[in-house]
Amino acid sequence: MQTPQSDPTGDDWHPVCQASELVNSGLACSFDVNYAGQTCRAFAVRYAGQVHAYLNRCSHVAMEMDWQPDRFFDLTGHYIVCAAHGAMFRPDSGQCVGGPGRGGLMKIETEERDGVVFWRSQYHLKPVQF
């Protein structure tokens, strides 16, 4: 993955990847965030032509969900699935639609512009400081 340059329009938006790296129902682009004071993984996927990002944390048990690195979709490409317990989530909303999930995934606001995907920091969601 090539890291895009910083977004010149504001400090709230942070680059994730080149937009071309995300294909419909394909591999995700993972990135680190600081969520409520803890460093966590997050991921961005493309579904039905739109980019969506979530905290990589199942709503059933707070553990990472990918069944292989950056693989979140079920075999049909229509649902994000938690590899640990089989909870299924809608890729466009994060809503749990099956399995032991307890609510939806933590959605992260994204924007795609000039060939780059960005995520937006919020009150409880910040970039990781090195």
N, C-alpha and C positions, 0 to 999 in steps of 0.2 A: 504494500500500500504506500502510495506517495502521500505525504502530508501536505495539504494545501497551505498557502500563506494565510496569515491572520486576516480576519475580516476588518477592513478599514472603517466600517460604518458604526462600530460601537463595541464596547467591552462585554456586552451581554451575549454575543453570538460567538461560537467557537467552532472551528472546522472539525469535521469528522472524517471525511474522505472525498475523493473525486466522485461526482454523481455517477459516472460511467461504471464505477465498481459495484454498484447495486443494480441487480437485475431482478425482475419480477419473481417472487417466491424463491430466490436464490440465497447465496451466502450473505450473511450479515457483515457489517463493519462494526467491530467492537471498539469501545473507547472507555476511558476511566473518568469517573465523576466523584465528587465529594457529596455524598447524600447524608444529610443530618449529621455531619461530622465524621463520617466513615468513608474510606475509599472503597468504591464499588465499581463493578463493571456495568456497562450499559451497551446497548446495541442498536443499530439502525438497519432496517430492512426496506425493501421496496415491495409493495403489494398493489396490484391493479394500477400500476403507474405512479403511485404516490409513495413518498418516503415517510416512514413512521419509526419512532425510537422509543425505547423502554429501558427501564432499569432491569438488569439481568438478575431478577430475583422473583421467584415464584411466589404467588400470593398464598399458597398452601403452607410451605416451609421456606424460610428465607435462605434459599440456596440457588446457585446458578442453574440455568435451565437448558443450555445447549447440550445436545447429545454427542456432538463432536465440535471442535472449535468452530464457531461462527455458523453452526447449523441449528436452526430453530424450527423450520417448517416440517410439518408432517409429510408423508409420502404424496399426498394429493396437492400440496402447495397452497392449501386453503386455510390452514390453522398453524399458529405457533404452539408448539407442544413442549411441556416440561419433561425432560428425559427421566427425571427421578420418580415421578408419581403419575405421569400421564395426563395432567391437567391440560386442557386445550383452551386457547385464547384466540379471539378474532384479531388478525393482524392490523386492521384499520382502527380499532378502538381499544384493544387490550382487554375487552370484556371476556370473562370466563364463560365458556359455553359447554364445558364437560369436564368430568373428573373432580378431584378433591380441592380445586382452587377455592379460595375464600375471598372472592372479589376480583377485581381486574388488576392488570399490571399497572405499574407506575409509568404513565406516559410522559415523554420528554418532548417539548415543542421543538420542531425542526423547520428548516427552510432550505430550499434548494435554489441557488442562483449562481449564474456565471459558471456553471459546471461544477459547483462545489456544494456539498451538503453541510449545513451548520446545525448545531444544537444551541438552545438558549438557556442560560443560567437563570435560576429563579431563587426565591428566598431560601429554600432548603436544598437546592441543587446547584453546586458550584464546581468550577474546574479544580482539578487536583493541583495543589501547589508543590513544586519541587524545591 
